[in-house]
């Protein structure tokens, strides 16, 4: 894995000569976020060594490099999912690449289903404060490379408290309504049955989707 990530990072650096500070993964329907980026480089996934290729409608499949204000960002215009047939290492590969590109802060977004009855309007925003992994695996299974992170990372605060505070303060300043809650990662690729929804609600879950948890685990593992 280390050698594959290094190969990918070297290719990206050669093609862009750009050092991003922030990574953003764009969920379904959120690809237009790149309209707010002053774009300097775009790299299609199928041109990047070792990178998976998104197969889901609404996921364009490109890394977009540029600035928002004075912040250098790289945005993933399309993510990868376990249900597409990728294994956990493959679908989280971009997170390892982000880390070795020098990125320390990642924003993960997704489109998901509201379980909490306060999340009933399409477009409601939830700041995730914790997760429950309902997928049949996780991306840290297998031999561990200490150059990336520890064998047993602590997941008691997978979403950084300081960054969540920034999100909430900014939303209030801008008058954007939001909720805060627990996200469950469900394997898919079908929407949950009524019995599964009831089970998830009883577990204390506020929203459920088919992504985000694997990337969260790896991002936190990488620091």
C-alpha positions in Angstrom: 0.0 0.0 0.0 2.8 2.5 0.9 4.4 2.1 -2.5 1.1 2.4 -4.4 0.2 5.6 -2.5 3.7 7.1 -3.1 3.3 6.4 -6.8 0.0 8.1 -6.9 1.2 11.1 -4.9 4.2 11.5 -7.1 2.1 11.5 -10.2 -0.3 14.1 -8.8 2.6 16.4 -7.7 4.1 16.2 -11.2 0.8 17.0 -12.9 -0.3 19.8 -10.6 2.6 21.4 -8.7 -0.1 22.2 -6.2 0.0 21.5 -2.4 -3.6 21.4 -1.0 -4.3 22.2 2.7 -7.8 20.8 2.8 -9.5 17.8 1.2 -13.2 17.6 0.5 -15.1 14.5 -0.5 -18.3 15.4 -2.3 -21.3 13.1 -1.9 -24.2 12.4 -4.4 -25.5 15.6 -5.9 -22.9 17.8 -4.4 -20.5 17.9 -7.4 -21.5 21.5 -8.1 -19.5 22.6 -5.0 -16.6 22.9 -7.4 -18.3 25.9 -8.9 -17.1 27.8 -5.8 -13.5 26.7 -6.4 -11.1 28.8 -8.5 -9.9 25.8 -10.3 -6.2 25.4 -11.2 -6.1 21.7 -12.1 -8.5 18.8 -12.8 -7.4 15.2 -12.9 -9.9 12.5 -14.0 -9.7 9.4 -11.8 -9.1 7.2 -14.8 -5.8 9.0 -15.5 -4.4 8.7 -11.9 -2.3 5.6 -11.2 -3.9 3.1 -8.8 -7.1 5.3 -8.3 -10.5 3.6 -8.4 -13.1 4.9 -10.9 -16.6 5.9 -9.6 -19.5 4.0 -11.2 -22.4 5.8 -9.6 -24.6 8.3 -11.4 -24.0 11.8 -10.1 -20.3 11.2 -9.3 -18.3 12.8 -12.0 -15.0 11.2 -11.2 -12.2 13.8 -10.9 -9.9 15.5 -8.5 -10.3 19.2 -8.6 -7.5 21.4 -7.3 -7.9 25.1 -6.6 -8.6 27.8 -4.0 -11.6 28.9 -2.1 -10.7 32.4 -0.7 -7.1 31.9 0.3 -7.5 28.2 1.2 -5.9 25.6 -1.1 -8.3 22.6 -1.5 -8.6 19.4 -3.5 -12.1 18.1 -4.0 -13.1 14.6 -4.9 -15.9 15.0 -7.4 -17.3 11.5 -6.8 -16.5 8.9 -4.2 -16.4 5.1 -4.1 -18.7 2.7 -2.3 -18.4 -0.8 -0.9 -21.5 -1.8 -2.9 -19.8 -1.0 -6.2 -17.6 -4.0 -5.7 -14.5 -2.3 -4.3 -12.9 -3.6 -1.2 -12.4 -1.4 1.8 -8.7 -0.7 1.0 -9.6 0.4 -2.6 -12.5 2.7 -1.7 -10.4 4.5 1.0 -7.3 4.7 -1.1 -7.8 8.4 -1.8 -7.7 9.2 1.9 -4.1 7.7 2.1 -3.2 9.8 -0.9 -4.6 13.0 0.7 -2.5 12.3 3.8 0.8 11.9 1.9 -0.1 15.1 -0.1 0.2 16.9 3.2 -3.5 17.4 3.9 -4.4 17.5 7.6 -8.1 18.4 7.5 -10.8 16.6 5.5 -14.4 17.5 5.1 -16.7 14.5 4.3 -20.1 15.0 2.8 -22.9 12.7 1.7 -26.5 12.5 0.8 -28.3 10.2 3.3 -31.6 9.3 4.8 -33.0 11.0 7.9 -34.0 8.6 10.8 -34.4 11.3 13.4 -37.9 12.8 12.9 -36.3 16.3 13.0 -34.6 15.4 9.7 -37.6 15.1 7.5 -37.1 17.9 4.9 -35.0 17.1 1.8 -31.8 19.2 2.1 -31.7 19.2 5.9 -28.1 19.5 7.1 -26.6 17.3 9.9 -23.2 17.8 11.4 -22.0 14.2 12.2 -20.7 13.8 15.7 -20.2 10.0 15.7 -20.8 6.9 13.6 -22.0 3.3 13.8 -20.4 0.9 11.4 -23.1 -1.4 10.0 -21.0 -2.5 7.0 -19.6 -6.1 7.0 -16.0 -5.0 7.2 -13.7 -2.0 7.8 -10.7 -0.7 6.0 -8.2 -1.4 8.8 -8.5 -5.2 8.6 -5.2 -6.9 7.5 -1.5 -6.2 8.1 -0.9 -2.7 9.6 1.8 -0.4 8.3 2.9 1.8 11.2 4.1 4.5 8.7 0.4 5.3 8.3 -1.0 4.8 11.8 -1.4 2.6 14.9 -2.7 -0.9 14.9 -5.6 0.0 17.2 -6.6 3.6 16.7 -9.0 5.3 19.2 -12.4 6.1 17.6 -14.0 7.8 20.6 -13.9 11.1 18.7 -13.7 10.3 15.0 -15.0 13.8 14.0 -12.7 16.5 15.3 -14.4 18.5 18.0 -12.7 21.8 17.0 -13.7 21.4 13.3 -17.3 20.5 14.3 -17.3 23.7 16.4 -16.2 25.7 13.4 -18.9 24.2 11.3 -21.7 25.0 13.8 -20.5 28.5 14.6 -20.2 29.3 10.9 -23.7 27.9 10.2 -25.2 30.0 12.9 -23.4 33.1 11.6 -24.8 32.5 8.1 -28.3 31.6 9.4 -28.1 28.1 8.1 -30.2 25.6 10.1 -28.6 22.3 11.0 -28.9 19.4 13.3 -26.2 17.3 14.9 -26.2 13.6 15.3 -25.0 10.0 14.7 -24.5 8.6 11.2 -24.8 4.9 10.4 -22.9 3.4 7.5 -25.1 0.8 5.8 -23.7 -1.4 3.0 -26.5 -1.1 0.4 -27.1 -1.0 -2.5 -30.7 -0.9 -1.4 -32.6 1.4 0.8 -33.2 0.0 4.3 -36.3 -2.1 5.0 -38.9 -0.9 7.5 -37.6 -3.3 10.1 -34.0 -2.2 9.5 -35.0 1.5 9.9 -36.7 0.6 13.2 -33.6 -1.2 14.4 -31.3 1.7 13.4 -33.6 4.2 15.2 -33.5 2.1 18.3 -29.7 2.1 18.1 -29.7 5.9 18.5 -28.9 6.7 14.8 -30.0 10.1 13.4 -29.1 9.5 9.7 -28.1 6.5 7.6 -26.2 6.2 4.3 -23.9 4.0 2.2 -20.6 5.8 2.6 -18.5 8.1 4.8 -17.8 5.6 7.6 -14.9 3.8 5.9 -13.3 7.2 5.0 -13.8 8.4 8.5 -12.1 5.4 10.0 -9.1 5.8 7.7 -8.9 9.6 8.1 -8.9 9.3 11.8 -6.4 6.4 11.7 -4.1 8.6 9.7 -4.4 11.5 12.1 
